[in-house]
Amino acid sequence: MERMPSDMVLRELRKQYPLWMRVELVSMDDPQAPLPGTMGTVMDVDSLGTIHVRWDNGSTLGVVYGIDSVR
């Protein structure tokens, strides 16, 4: 089980991935994941460190802290 991100990590994630920032999916451990390279818009970073993204393909799967990857 992944550890909860510290308050410092959450602050850094929210600074690195602000609301409305455009991101590109690198990898996601989910069978319903968009294809790598899919672009999306950051909608939120929650208290678990999940980056909530509105993907351009219509998906809204979140990027899980410590597991999935965007740039």
C-alpha positions as CSV (number, residue, x, y, z in Angstrom):
1,M,0.0,0.0,0.0
2,E,1.3,3.4,-0.9
3,R,2.0,5.9,1.8
4,M,0.0,9.1,2.1
5,P,2.0,12.1,0.7
6,S,3.2,14.5,3.3
7,D,1.8,18.1,3.4
8,M,5.1,19.3,1.8
9,V,4.7,16.8,-1.1
10,L,1.1,17.9,-1.6
11,R,2.2,21.6,-1.7
12,E,4.8,20.7,-4.3
13,L,2.4,18.7,-6.4
14,R,-0.1,21.6,-6.4
15,K,2.6,24.0,-7.4
16,Q,3.9,21.7,-10.1
17,Y,0.4,20.9,-11.4
18,P,-1.8,24.0,-11.0
19,L,-5.4,24.2,-12.1
20,W,-5.8,24.4,-15.9
21,M,-2.2,23.2,-16.6
22,R,-1.9,21.0,-19.7
23,V,-0.3,17.6,-19.1
24,E,0.7,14.6,-21.2
25,L,0.1,11.1,-20.0
26,V,3.3,9.1,-19.7
27,S,2.0,6.0,-18.0
28,M,-1.1,4.8,-16.0
29,D,-1.7,1.5,-14.3
30,D,-5.3,1.1,-15.2
31,P,-6.9,-1.0,-18.0
32,Q,-9.2,2.0,-18.9
33,A,-6.3,4.4,-19.1
34,P,-6.0,6.8,-22.1
35,L,-3.1,5.9,-24.4
36,P,0.4,7.3,-23.5
37,G,0.8,10.7,-25.1
38,T,-2.9,11.7,-24.5
39,M,-3.1,15.4,-23.5
40,G,-5.4,16.7,-20.7
41,T,-6.1,19.6,-18.4
42,V,-5.5,19.5,-14.6
43,M,-8.7,20.1,-12.6
44,D,-7.5,19.4,-9.1
45,V,-4.8,17.8,-6.9
46,D,-6.6,16.1,-4.0
47,S,-5.4,15.3,-0.4
48,L,-4.2,11.9,-1.5
49,G,-2.0,13.5,-4.2
50,T,-4.2,12.3,-7.1
51,I,-4.0,14.7,-10.0
52,H,-7.5,14.9,-11.4
53,V,-7.3,15.4,-15.2
54,R,-9.9,16.0,-17.9
55,W,-8.3,14.1,-20.7
56,D,-8.9,15.3,-24.3
57,N,-10.4,11.9,-25.2
58,G,-13.2,12.5,-22.6
59,S,-11.8,10.3,-19.8
60,T,-11.5,11.8,-16.3
61,L,-9.3,9.1,-14.7
62,G,-7.0,10.6,-12.0
63,V,-3.2,10.3,-12.0
64,V,-2.4,8.3,-8.9
65,Y,0.6,9.7,-6.8
66,G,3.5,7.3,-6.9
67,I,2.1,5.0,-9.5
68,D,1.0,6.9,-12.6
69,S,3.0,9.5,-14.5
70,V,2.4,12.7,-16.5
71,R,4.6,15.5,-17.8
